[in-house]
Every structure is written in C-alpha cells, then in structure tokens.
C-alpha cells in the first residue's frame, strides 16, 4: 500500500502562503489513513545514517553488555529493552524486537550511567534535536490546518514525554509463536510520530476496511503518523491508525528509529472548536496527556520480561 507523499521543502517560518499549501496537503493526506511519508523535513541524511550505525553497533553487543543499560522503570521509560520485554498488543505473545528507549533524552544527558558511550550519547542527542525541530515544523502546520495559534501545539511539548526509540528486529533465532509479531498491533499514544525505516520493510497498517496493508519504505522519506491525542484534538479528523511490524522478515534483520512527539503531562487534551460542529459533536472526553501516555506504557510491559 502506498501512503501519500508530502514534500516539506516549501516550509517557511515567514511565508504564510507556503505553509498554507502544506497544511492543505498534509490535512488531505492524513484524513484518509493517519499515515503519510514526508520528504525534506530537515533531517541530515548523514546524521540519519550515523544514528542507524550507532544503534546497530549497540544491538550487536552481547546481552551482558546491553543489560548494563537496562530499562527498569516505566515511569522513566529509558534504557535497553531485550526481546520479549514488551507486548504492544496486550493478550498476544510478547514482541520479538529489542529497543533502546530514550524518554526526555535532554533531561538525561548528565546521567553518565544511562549511556553506553559518549559517541552513542552525542549522536542520539543530535538526532533527537533534529527530530524535535522537524516535529515542531509539522506541529506548526497542524496548527494552521486546525485553526489555532502557530505555536499552540509546540508550547505543549517541552520534552518531558518526547521519546526516541532505537528498534531492532532479529533475522533469526526465535521460534515465532502463533500471532506473535516483531511489534504487535497498536496505536501510538501522543501527537505525532516520525518513523525512520531501513530498506527491509515489515511495517503494516490496518486500513479503514480492517485489512492489513504493507507500508514499504520510500527512499529518503520519513513515515509520519498521528497518535491518540492528535486524534482527540482533531475529533478523529486525523486518525490514530493501528499498525504493527511483521516478525522475521525474510532473512535480514530490520532496524528503525521512532520519534514520538507526545505532550507534557499536565496538558488537557480536548476536541478543538474548529473540529466540532452540530453535525459532528465531540467524540472524546477531555483527557490529561500524562495519564493517557503512562497508562499505555504501563499496559505494554510484558510479564515475560527476562533480562
């Protein structure tokens, strides 16, 4: 399944007309599936390649080394998570992937015990900051489309719930249980997700007919999808679409980097006035962002965790 492609090259902080055209394009693309591919979003290809290389180097290390940086606390949501430690689709077998999760990365830079080495930390910081600025461009275009002040969404994302994850899906070594996935079917929790895929593929989305469709990687593009809280803000206009990653894709390992732009804990998310009308009443009750996000993280912790 091909998803719509939106070129952010025309984005300009000081040219309302260019951003208005982007708002039309992004709005039209997202209302159909909640997933688009974007180009020219401001991410240096060399930095992207270096980030993937550093993640690959970390995941290739022995388990004993990786366990020194283990994820121990869902509240912190930071550190290494081995295969079978997360179940994104509750009630199904645990996910095969392994991950290094970095919630509020900039707030952990002084914690020397959190980082495998200085190169890993420096590259992760640079990519995190680049993704943050890319996400803020997207949020400003959303603000234009949804008729709120330009920095309405940006100001609600100070970083305490903004999270980057390095993800690795093995090529072999696991007996796949029935209905087990690399990453189980789920929706994302917050506002906007950027997903950087390698060329292997495996991502699927659940379309409006309830069918699972492949979303092949597009060279030099980034997948963008809206999460639960953006669906709340937009009263379902931008859906939070269920997606998953297949297990053991061919005979190659798979890597990706996901960047979750999620609102601050105290943010009260409710349907925006521009998205509510007499013939389209509010579909969602107001919800505190922090409570929603943490409940989803807590529910994903696998009882099969074994470091």
N, C-alpha and C positions, 0 to 999 in steps of 0.2 A: 504494500500500500504506500503510495507516495503521499507525503504530507505537504501542505502548502509551503512555499519558499518565500521568505520576506527579506529583502535586502535593506540593511540598516545604513548603508552608505550615505544616503541623503540626510541622516540625522544631524541636526544642528541646533545647539542650545539657543541660538539667537535668531533663528528663522522659523517663525510660527508656521508658515505655509508648508515648508518641507516636512515638519513634524506632523502637521495635519494629514498630509497624504500618507505618512507612515501609520498614523492612527487608524485611518480608513482601512489600510491594507492588513494591519495586524488584527483589527476588530473582525474583519471579514474572514480571515483565516482561522482565528481561534473559535469563533462561534460554531464552526462545523464539527470540530473534534477536540479542541483543547490542546492540540499539538501542532506545532509548526517547526520548520527549520529556518534558521536565520543566518545570514552572512554579514560580514563587515561590521561585527558587533564591537570591535575594538580589542580583540584578544590577539596578541602577537603569536603567530604560528610557531616561532622558535621557542617561546615560553611554554606553549602548549606541549610541544614535543619534549622539552626538558622535563616538564611535570610528569608526563607519562613515563619517561625513562626513569625518573627517581622513584615513582610508585612501583614500577616493575622490579627495580633493584631491591626495594624493601620487601616486596612479597616473595621474592626468590630466596630470601634468607631462611635459615632453619627456624622451626617453630619456637625453639628455646630462645632465640634472639628476639623474635617478634613478641613473645609473651612478656618481655621486659617492659613493653609499652602498652600493656593490656587495658582495654576498656573495662572499667569496673563499676561505673555509676551511670545509670540512665539520666540522672539529673544533669550531670556534667556532659554526657554524650560526647566523649572524647577518648580516642585511643584505638588500639588494634582489636578487631573482632574476627575470630577464626571462623572457618566454615562451620555451619550448623549452629551458630550462636544467635541467629536472628530468624524470625518467622514473620515475614511481611504479610502473609496470608494466614491469619490465625486458624487453627484447626487442621492445617496441612503440614506435611513434613517440613523440617527446617530448611532454610535456603542454603544452597551449596557454596555461595560466594564467600569470600573474605573481604574485609574492609578496614580502612584506617579512616576514622571519623573525626572531624575537627569542628566542633561547635564553638562559636565565638573565638575563632583562631587568634585574633589580635589580642584577646584578653589572656592568652596562654603563652605568650612569647617569652615571658620571664621564667616560666616553669621549665627548667632545664631537663627535668626527668621525663617530660612529656614527649621529647623529640628524639628520634633515632640518631640524628647528627645535624650539624649546622647547615650542610647543603640541603638536606631534606627540609629543614625549617625555613631557610631562606627562599627556596623555590616555592614551597607551599604558601608562604606569605605573599610573594609576588603574584602568584596565580590567583590567590584569594582576593587580593586588592584589585586586580584587573577584572575579575568576575563581578566584584561588588560594583565597580563603575559601570560595567556592561548592564548589570541588572537594574541599576538606577536609571540608565537611559531608557530601558524598557518600561520601568515603572512611570517615568515621566510621560511616555507615550500612552500608557494606560490611563493616566490622569486626564490627558487631553480627550481620549475616547469616552471616558466616563464622566466628564464634566465636573471635575474637582480641581482645586489649585494644583499648579505644576508639581510641587514637592509634597503633595498630600501623602502619597504612599512612601516616598523616600524618608520623610521625617518619622515614620513609624517603624523604621528598620535601622536601629542604631547598631545592630550587630549581635546582640545577646542571643538571638536564635538563628542567626545566619550560619549555615553549616556547609562545609565541603567534605565530600567523601571520595577517597580513592577506592575503587572497586576492582576485584579480580575474580574471574570465573575460570576454574580449572578446566583443562582439556581432558583430563582422565583422573583415575584414582578414586572414583566414587561409584558405588552401585546406586543408581538412581531409583529411589522408591517411586511407587505409583503416585502421580500428581505432584511430584517434587520438582521444584524449579530452581534455576540459578538465583532468581529473585521472584518471590511469589507475587501474585496479583495484588495490587494495592493502588491507592491514590496517594498523591503527595499532600503534605499537610498544610502548607502555607500559601504564599502568594505566587511566586514564580520559581521554576526550576530550570537551570541550564544543564543539559546533559551532553558531555563530550564523549563520543563513541570512537573506538578504533574501527578498523575495516571489517571486523569479523561478523558483526550483526548479532541477532538474537533478541532484540527488543521487539515486543509486540504490544499493540493497544487494542482494547475492547471497543469496537465501533458501536454506533448507535443501534445496529441490528443485533448486537450481542455476539458478534463474530470476532475472533482474534485475528488480527492482521499484522503482518510483518512491517516494521518501520526500518528499512535498510539505511545504513549510514550514507550521508551525502558528503563527498569530499569538500573540505574547507567550510563546512557548515556546522552549526550547533543546534541540537534539538532544544526547543523551548516548550514548556507546558505549564499550564496553570494548575494550582493546587486548591485544596478545600476552601481556604479562607478567601482566595480571589473569587471562587465560585460564590461564596457568601456575599462578598461585597457587590458582585455584579448580578446578584439574584439569578444565578445559573446561566447568565449570558456566556460567560467563559467557563465551560465545564471543567470539573476535576476528573479527568478521564482515568479509568483503571488501566494499568499497564503491568507488564511482567517481563522477565528475561528467561529464555529457554535454558535448560541445563545442557552442559557438554555439547556445545555447538560444533559439529564436525570433529576435527582432530586438532583444533587450535585453541589455546587459552584466549580469553577475552578480557580486555581492560576498558574501564570507563572512569570518568570523573563526573560526579554530580555536584551541583552547587545549588543549595536551597536558600532562597531569599524569603525568610519567614519573619513575621512581625514580632515586635517586642512583647514581652509577657503581658503588660498592662493594657495592650491595645484592645479596645472593644470593637469587634467587627460586626457590623450590621449592614443590611442592604442599603446601597446608596440611593438617594432620592431619584437620580436620573435613571435608575434601573427598576423603579417601581411605578406602576400605573394602575388605573381602575381595573383594566383587563389583565394585569399581571401583578397581583399582590405579592408581598414579600413571602418567599418560600422558606426562609430560615429565620430562626430566632437569634437575637444578638448573642455572641459568644466571646469570651475572653481568649485571646490568641494563645497565651501561655498555657492555659488549662487544656485547650484543644490539642496543641502540639505535644505537650508532655504525656497526655493520655494515649496518644497514638504511639509515641516512642515506647512507653511502658508496655503497651499491648504487644509490641513486636519482639520483646525479649524472649528468646527461646528457652524452654525448660530443658532442652538438650545441651545447653552450654557446657562445654568441656574444654578448658584451656589446656 
